[in-house]
Amino acid sequence: MKAFVFPGQGAQFVGMGKDLYDNNEVAREMFEKANEILGFRITDLMFAGTDEDLRQTKVTQPAIFLHSVILAKTLEQEMTPDMVAGHSLGEFSALVAAGALSFEDGLKLVSARAMAMQKACEVNPSTMAAVLALPDEKVEEICAGIDGVVVCANYNCPGQLVISGENDAIDKACEQLLAAGAKRALKLKVGGGFHSPCMEPARAELAAAIEATNFSKPICPVYQNVDALPHTDPAEIKANLVAQLTAPVRWTQTIKNMIADGATEFVEIGPGKVLQGLIAKIDREAATSGRQ
């Protein structure tokens, strides 16, 4: 069984999507439609902007979504998924690829999510840090003992976890994690503390946008970040998307569940190869490939 997986924030690079735009008429039309919906030429920033341009949350999220979704559209004649999943933002790409959301509605939601998250970051300065080579339980225990907001945000693969929270709390946690034997506890260059209570200010805004959007039953199960389980019911999918904002991304468990449910090949669709690397660490036997 073929599983499509879609990357999240951090996979962006200057020039992403340009080949698609130049060589595929359907892709070009979709990119131009996106420029129209967003009210600015995001293609200019994607194809020829700077790293700094692409790092702004309000640009990063739609850019990665567009690259992934438009690429998936161009592959429709060649292959279709039996199941899909996306890492954080990538969940929206997965939902469009599975037919649960239209391209236009998906883009509008991603843009609304990015704006709400950016505002939340401004209200409550926060950040994230990658932690390597400590058991998940040890990281959870240390975070729980810190004064201030700091939680496990991304369970990426065994021995690689991302924590998220208030700046001071992250600094304290990193010190204690290194003292406990972590190979690395390194702050990331991100706009804020995603997948943590720091995103609570964005929740009501995103919930209203999701509630007002029409979701259909997907063509295949969508494994969602909050519980790592397959979903096809539109009401459940909506509720999980809202919860995802402040809850951890359970990627390790998601991939394990997809394999248990029959996934034999994972195809990463979108910029970069991050997910292929994580999947190989979760299950060395898993077959992975990528399209970008």
C-alpha positions, 0 to 999 in steps of 0.5 A: 500500500502506498502512503503519501506524506507531506512535509511541514515548516522548515522544509522550504528553500529558495527556488521551490516549485519553479520547475513545476511552474515553468514546465506544467500548465496545470501547476502554473494555473494553480500557482497564479490562482494562489497569488490571486487568493493570497493578494500578493505574488507568493511565487516571486518569494518562492522562486527568487526571494531570500531565505529571510523572506521564506522564513516569515511564517505567513510566507513559509506555510502557504509556500510549503503547502502550495509546493506540496499540493500542486506537486501532488496534483501533477502526480494524479495520473501516475499514482494515488495514495492508499493513506496520507499523513502530513507533519504539522502544516503538512496535514493540510496538504495531506487533506487536500491530496486526499480530497477532504479539502479543496485547493482554494479552501486549503490555501485560505485555511493555511494562510489564516493559520499562519497569520493567527500563529504569527500574531500569537508569536508576537503576543507571547515570545516563544521558541522551540529546540531540538533534543537528540539522543535522550528517551522521550520519557526523560525529556517529558520528565525534565520539561514537566519540572521546569517553571514556565511553559515548555512541552514536547512538541514533535515526536519526530523519530526515536531519539529526536524530539522537539520541545516548545515553549516560552524562551526562558523555560526553553533555555532552562530545559536545554541546560538540564537536558544536556546535563542529563546526557542529551547529545544536543539541545539546540534552539531552532530558528523558528517564529515561535513555540508551535504545538504548545500552549503558547499557540492558545491565542491563535486557537479561536481564530483558527477554529472559526475559520475551520468551522466555516469551511466545507470538508468532504469525506477523504478518498483514503484515511488521513492519519492525523498528528494529534492521535496518530490514528486514521480518520475519514469523518469530516467532523473528527478531522476538523476537531483534530486540526484545531487541537493540532495547534497546541498539541504535539505532532506524534510522527513516530507513532503515526508512521508505526501505525501506518506500517501496522495498517499495511503501508509498504511504500512512503512517498514524500511529496513537497520540498526537502527530504526530511520525512524520508530521513525520519521514516528510515529512523522509525523503521529501517525496513520501510521503503521511502522515495520523494518527489519535489 
